[in-house]
Amino acid sequence: MKPIDLIRSGRAGTAAALLTAMAIAAFAHFTYFRLSHDHFYPDSFTYMTPARFMLRGMGFVSDEDVAETLRTPGYPLLLAGAFHAGLGARGIVAMQHALSLALVAGLFGLTWVMTRSTFAAILAAILFGTDIVTIHYANKVLTETVFTAALFVVMVLAYRLLRVTDEASFIAPLLGLMTGVLVLIRPLALFYSLVLTTVFIVRVKKQRVRLATVFLVCSLVLPAGWAFRNYDRTGVFVVSSLEGTNLLMFRAAGALAMLDSGSLRQNIARHQSELLERSRVLLRQRYQRDPDDLPHAVCARTYGSVAASVIARHPLAYASLVARGAGLNLFESDWQAIAVVSTAREIILHRLFDAWTVLEVLFAAAGLARLWKRDRDGALLLMATIGYFIIISAGGESEGRFRVPVAPQLLLATATGMEMLAHRVREFVAGSGRLGETDAVRSNA
């Protein structure tokens, strides 16, 4: 039985339970939407500016006649469409909350398919629908919610490709193009296609090399096209020039800061200034111009080369930075998001949400282990997806925000782990009951 048939049948109250989960999620999302009016922090305007220029017919630019290479066009195109339809920031944010609610229903279906457990499916839907990090960033004019939805669709297609080989010729190119769309929404997905290709080669039994090749080629079409556009405008073949800036300001500076004593944040800020000045000196020497007059893509190329040399000299410090960043991405609760709309004491919120986040991750680990025995395709896909996006965003800038794209996958695993615990508790209680009945029979005898 398909998930939609299960819902329609209403068997064991599934439809009512899902509607309840949706209602809980809607209450959580739109209560936060009503209470919080900060929709622009931290970098919303870097997406809104090119969107407004596109509406004026000036193309994808950051300023008049200045090609935008820092951001990719996926999210700004959506913003431009919303602006054209007359929506402001509040309207865009409301749409993102509604998209999150659609994801609640989608996660219910995927969880049921992977676990065949209505309890796990409903639990995953409630956990995701009330996830504070997801709610907080759905309330911002940022890429998180749209990217999360697109990544979920990609993962569902990938799961289908792993399980249904007779549809593979249709799914593989569609999945490839959708993976390319991911990159144009958020460039950190650039190497995700390689992760999926590896999974396909390992797990697809028939025609695996051909399928993997078709997928990989199709996944490169849109990113390569955008990189050629940037090359035409700036002379630099790159999907997003943000990569070079991040490497310098957060990865290289973070690796150097790991070698110092004292406050890591202060050390990172100090090394950022030093590395930026070194890069600007190189740019002046190389181009005989003020770096501020150069295209950002040109500057970012030098930033990247300086950063790479620093990281190559300090590989252990960089590895420590990545490990620390991955931990923050996974375990930072973002309790402050509730503190700004709540009258509860901050220390209580801090400890409560931190403890809950740790429990979620621990249950997720148990759930992945259980899925590995039940559905190895699904478990491998979940682990590869979660692992890639947690590690690729692990650096000096790491925070709970970077967990948002894989929140559905992570909470699916969490619900599976909790369902396993509930199942064992039921077995223990039932076993204790049977033992008690046996003792009573013996006593009567």
C-alpha positions in Angstrom: 0.0 0.0 0.0 1.3 3.4 -0.9 1.4 6.2 1.7 -1.3 8.2 0.1 -3.6 5.1 0.0 -2.8 4.5 3.7 -3.9 8.1 4.4 -7.1 7.8 2.4 -8.1 4.5 4.0 -7.8 6.1 7.4 -6.7 2.7 8.7 -5.9 2.8 12.5 -6.7 6.6 12.6 -3.7 7.4 10.4 -5.4 10.2 8.5 -6.6 11.8 11.8 -3.1 11.5 13.3 -1.5 13.1 10.3 -4.0 15.9 10.4 -3.2 16.4 14.0 0.5 16.5 13.3 -0.2 19.1 10.6 -2.3 21.1 13.0 0.5 21.1 15.6 3.0 22.2 13.0 0.8 24.9 11.7 0.2 26.2 15.2 4.0 26.2 15.9 5.0 27.9 12.6 2.4 30.6 12.5 2.6 31.4 16.2 6.2 32.1 15.7 5.4 34.0 12.5 3.0 36.2 14.4 5.4 36.9 17.3 8.6 37.4 15.4 9.0 40.3 12.8 12.7 40.0 12.1 12.8 38.6 8.6 16.1 39.8 7.3 18.9 38.7 9.5 21.8 37.9 8.6 22.2 38.3 4.8 18.7 38.5 3.3 19.5 41.7 1.3 22.2 39.9 -0.7 19.4 37.8 -2.2 16.8 40.6 -2.4 19.1 43.1 -4.2 19.7 41.0 -7.4 16.0 40.1 -7.3 15.0 43.7 -7.5 17.5 44.4 -10.2 16.0 41.6 -12.3 12.5 43.1 -11.9 13.9 46.4 -13.3 15.2 44.5 -16.4 18.9 45.0 -15.5 19.8 41.3 -15.3 21.4 39.4 -12.4 23.6 42.1 -11.0 24.6 43.3 -7.5 24.8 46.9 -8.7 24.4 48.7 -12.0 26.6 46.9 -14.6 28.2 44.8 -11.8 27.6 41.0 -12.4 26.4 39.2 -9.3 28.6 36.2 -8.7 28.4 35.9 -4.9 24.8 34.5 -5.1 23.4 32.0 -7.5 20.1 32.7 -9.2 17.8 30.1 -7.8 16.4 31.9 -4.7 16.6 35.5 -6.1 14.4 34.3 -9.1 11.8 33.1 -6.6 12.0 36.4 -4.8 11.6 38.3 -8.0 8.5 36.3 -8.8 7.1 37.0 -5.4 7.9 40.7 -5.6 6.2 40.8 -9.1 3.1 39.2 -7.6 3.0 42.0 -5.0 4.3 40.0 -2.0 6.5 41.7 0.5 8.8 40.1 3.1 5.9 39.0 5.3 4.2 37.3 2.4 7.4 35.5 1.3 8.0 34.3 4.8 4.4 33.1 5.1 4.9 31.1 1.9 8.0 29.5 3.4 6.1 28.5 6.5 3.5 26.9 4.3 6.2 25.1 2.4 7.5 23.7 5.6 4.0 22.4 6.4 4.0 20.6 3.0 7.3 19.0 4.0 5.7 17.7 7.2 3.3 15.7 5.0 6.1 14.6 2.7 8.2 13.5 5.6 5.3 11.4 6.9 5.1 9.6 3.6 8.8 8.9 3.3 9.1 7.7 6.9 6.2 5.3 6.4 7.8 3.9 3.2 11.1 3.4 4.9 9.9 2.0 8.2 6.4 0.7 7.5 5.5 2.2 10.9 2.6 4.7 11.3 3.9 5.6 14.7 7.4 6.5 13.3 5.8 8.4 10.4 3.6 10.5 12.7 6.4 11.1 15.2 8.7 12.3 12.4 6.0 14.7 11.2 5.5 16.1 14.6 9.3 16.4 15.3 9.9 18.2 12.1 6.8 20.4 12.4 7.9 21.7 15.7 11.7 21.8 15.0 12.7 25.3 16.3 15.7 25.7 13.9 13.5 24.9 10.9 10.8 27.3 12.1 13.2 30.1 12.9 14.8 30.1 9.4 11.5 29.6 7.6 10.8 33.0 9.2 13.7 34.6 7.4 14.1 35.7 3.7 16.8 33.2 3.3 17.4 30.1 1.2 17.0 27.5 4.0 13.4 26.5 3.6 13.4 26.4 -0.2 16.6 24.5 -0.3 15.4 22.0 2.3 12.3 21.3 0.2 14.3 20.9 -3.0 16.8 18.6 -1.3 13.9 16.5 0.1 12.5 16.1 -3.4 16.0 15.1 -4.7 16.4 12.5 -1.9 12.9 11.0 -2.6 13.9 10.7 -6.3 17.2 9.2 -5.4 15.5 6.7 -3.1 13.1 5.8 -5.9 16.0 5.3 -8.3 17.6 2.9 -5.9 14.5 0.8 -5.5 12.7 0.8 -8.9 15.0 0.0 -11.8 12.3 -0.2 -14.5 11.7 3.6 -14.1 15.4 4.4 -13.9 15.8 5.7 -17.5 13.3 8.4 -16.6 14.3 9.1 -13.0 18.1 9.4 -13.5 18.1 12.5 -15.8 15.3 14.2 -13.8 17.2 13.6 -10.6 20.3 15.0 -12.2 18.6 18.2 -13.3 17.0 18.6 -9.9 20.4 18.2 -8.2 21.7 21.0 -10.5 18.8 23.1 -9.3 20.0 22.5 -5.8 23.3 24.1 -6.6 21.7 27.1 -8.1 19.7 27.6 -4.9 22.7 27.0 -2.6 26.2 26.4 -4.0 27.3 24.1 -1.1 25.4 21.3 -2.9 28.0 21.4 -5.7 29.6 18.1 -4.8 26.5 16.4 -3.6 26.1 14.8 -7.1 29.4 13.0 -6.5 28.0 11.6 -3.2 24.8 10.4 -4.9 26.8 8.9 -7.8 28.9 6.9 -5.3 25.7 5.6 -3.6 24.2 4.6 -7.0 27.4 2.7 -8.0 27.5 0.9 -4.7 23.8 0.1 -4.4 22.1 -0.1 -7.9 22.4 -3.7 -9.0 21.5 -3.3 -12.7 22.9 -0.9 -15.2 24.6 1.0 -12.3 27.4 2.5 -14.3 25.1 3.8 -17.1 22.6 5.2 -14.6 25.3 6.9 -12.5 26.8 8.4 -15.6 23.5 9.7 -16.9 22.7 11.2 -13.5 26.1 12.8 -13.1 26.2 14.4 -16.6 22.7 15.8 -16.1 23.6 17.1 -12.6 26.4 19.2 -14.1 24.4 20.9 -16.9 22.9 23.8 -14.9 26.0 24.5 -12.6 28.3 24.4 -15.6 26.0 26.7 -17.5 26.1 29.2 -14.7 29.8 28.9 -14.3 30.2 29.8 -18.0 28.0 32.8 -17.5 30.3 34.0 -14.7 33.3 33.3 -16.8 31.8 35.4 -19.6 31.1 38.3 -17.2 34.3 38.2 -15.0 36.8 35.9 -16.6 36.6 33.4 -13.7 35.0 30.0 -14.2 33.1 29.5 -10.9 29.6 28.7 -9.8 29.7 31.1 -6.8 32.5 33.4 -5.7 31.3 33.0 -2.2 33.4 29.8 -2.0 36.7 31.7 -2.1 35.6 34.2 0.6 34.4 31.5 2.9 37.6 29.5 2.5 39.6 32.6 3.5 37.4 34.1 6.2 36.2 31.0 8.0 38.2 28.0 7.0 41.8 29.3 6.8 41.2 31.9 9.5 39.5 29.2 11.6 42.4 26.8 11.2 44.9 29.4 12.3 42.6 30.3 15.3 42.6 26.7 16.4 46.3 27.0 17.0 45.9 30.0 19.3 44.8 30.1 23.0 42.0 32.3 24.2 38.7 33.1 22.6 38.2 31.3 19.3 35.8 34.0 17.9 38.3 36.8 18.7 41.2 34.8 17.2 39.2 34.1 14.0 38.4 37.8 13.7 42.1 38.7 14.1 43.2 36.1 11.5 40.5 37.2 9.1 41.9 40.8 9.1 45.4 39.5 8.6 44.5 37.1 5.8 42.3 39.7 4.1 45.1 42.2 4.1 47.6 39.7 2.7 45.1 38.8 -0.1 44.5 42.5 -0.9 48.3 43.1 -1.2 48.6 40.2 -3.6 45.7 41.6 -5.6 47.2 45.0 -5.9 50.5 43.5 -7.0 48.9 41.2 -9.6 46.4 43.6 -11.1 47.8 47.0 -10.3 44.4 48.1 -9.2 42.5 48.6 -5.9 40.8 45.3 -5.0 37.6 47.2 -4.5 37.5 48.0 -8.2 37.9 44.3 -9.2 35.0 41.9 -9.7 34.3 39.8 -6.6 35.0 36.6 -8.5 38.5 37.8 -9.3 39.2 38.7 -5.7 37.7 35.4 -4.5 40.0 33.4 -6.7 43.0 35.0 -4.9 41.2 34.5 -1.5 40.9 30.8 -2.3 44.5 30.3 -3.3 45.7 32.1 -0.1 43.3 30.0 2.0 44.4 26.7 0.3 48.1 27.5 1.1 47.2 28.1 4.8 45.1 25.0 5.1 47.8 22.9 3.4 50.3 24.1 6.0 48.0 23.3 9.0 46.0 20.1 8.1 45.5 18.9 11.7 44.3 22.3 12.8 41.9 22.4 9.8 40.7 18.9 10.7 40.1 20.0 14.2 38.1 23.0 13.0 35.9 20.8 10.7 35.3 18.4 13.6 34.3 21.2 15.9 32.1 22.8 13.2 30.3 19.5 12.5 29.6 19.2 16.2 28.1 22.7 16.2 26.1 22.0 13.1 24.6 18.9 14.7 24.2 19.9 18.4 23.6 23.7 18.5 20.0 24.1 19.5 19.4 27.7 18.5 17.5 28.2 21.8 17.9 32.0 21.3 15.2 31.8 18.6 12.7 30.9 21.3 14.1 33.3 23.8 13.3 36.3 21.7 9.6 35.4 21.6 9.2 33.8 25.1 9.0 35.1 28.6 10.6 32.0 30.1 14.0 32.3 31.7 16.9 32.0 29.2 18.9 29.5 31.3 15.9 27.1 31.3 15.4 27.4 27.6 19.1 27.0 27.0 19.4 23.8 28.9 16.1 22.4 27.8 16.7 22.8 24.0 20.3 21.8 24.2 19.4 18.6 26.0 16.6 17.9 23.5 18.9 18.4 20.5 21.5 16.0 21.9 18.7 13.4 22.5 17.5 13.9 18.9 20.9 13.2 17.5 21.4 10.1 19.7 18.1 8.7 18.7 19.0 9.5 15.1 22.1 7.4 15.4 20.1 4.5 16.8 17.5 4.9 14.1 20.1 4.8 11.3 21.5 1.6 12.7 18.0 0.1 12.8 17.3 1.2 9.2 20.6 -0.3 8.1 19.1 -3.7 8.9 15.7 -3.0 7.5 16.3 -0.8 4.4 20.0 -0.5 3.5 19.3 1.7 0.5 17.4 4.2 2.6 19.9 4.1 5.4 22.9 4.7 3.2 21.1 7.6 1.4 20.2 9.2 4.7 23.7 8.8 6.1 25.3 10.1 2.9 23.0 13.1 2.7 23.2 14.1 6.4 27.0 13.5 6.5 27.7 15.6 3.4 25.7 18.7 4.3 26.9 18.6 8.0 30.6 18.3 7.0 30.6 20.6 3.9 29.3 23.5 6.1 31.7 22.7 9.0 34.1 25.6 9.7 34.6 28.7 11.7 31.1 29.9 10.7 29.3 26.7 11.9 26.0 27.0 13.7 22.6 25.2 14.1 21.4 27.0 10.9 23.4 24.6 8.8 21.4 21.6 10.1 18.2 23.0 8.6 18.7 21.4 5.1 18.9 17.9 6.5 16.4 18.4 9.4 13.8 16.1 7.6 16.4 13.4 7.1 17.8 13.7 10.6 14.4 13.7 12.2 13.2 10.7 10.1 16.1 8.8 11.7 15.3 10.2 15.1 11.7 9.0 14.9 12.9 5.6 13.8 15.2 5.4 16.9 12.3 6.5 19.1 10.0 4.0 17.5 12.6 1.2 18.2 12.7 2.3 21.9 8.9 2.3 22.1 8.7 -1.1 20.5 11.2 -2.6 23.0 9.4 -1.0 25.9 6.1 -2.5 24.7 7.9 -5.9 24.4 9.3 -5.6 27.9 5.9 -4.6 29.4 4.2 -7.5 27.5 6.9 -9.9 28.7 6.5 -8.7 32.3 2.7 -9.2 32.0 3.1 -12.7 30.7 5.6 -13.5 33.5 3.2 -12.1 36.1 0.4 -14.3 34.7 2.7 -17.4 34.9 3.6 -16.7 38.5 -0.1 -16.3 39.4 -0.9 -19.6 37.8 1.9 -21.3 39.7 0.8 -19.7 42.9 -2.8 -20.9 42.4 -1.5 -24.4 41.7 
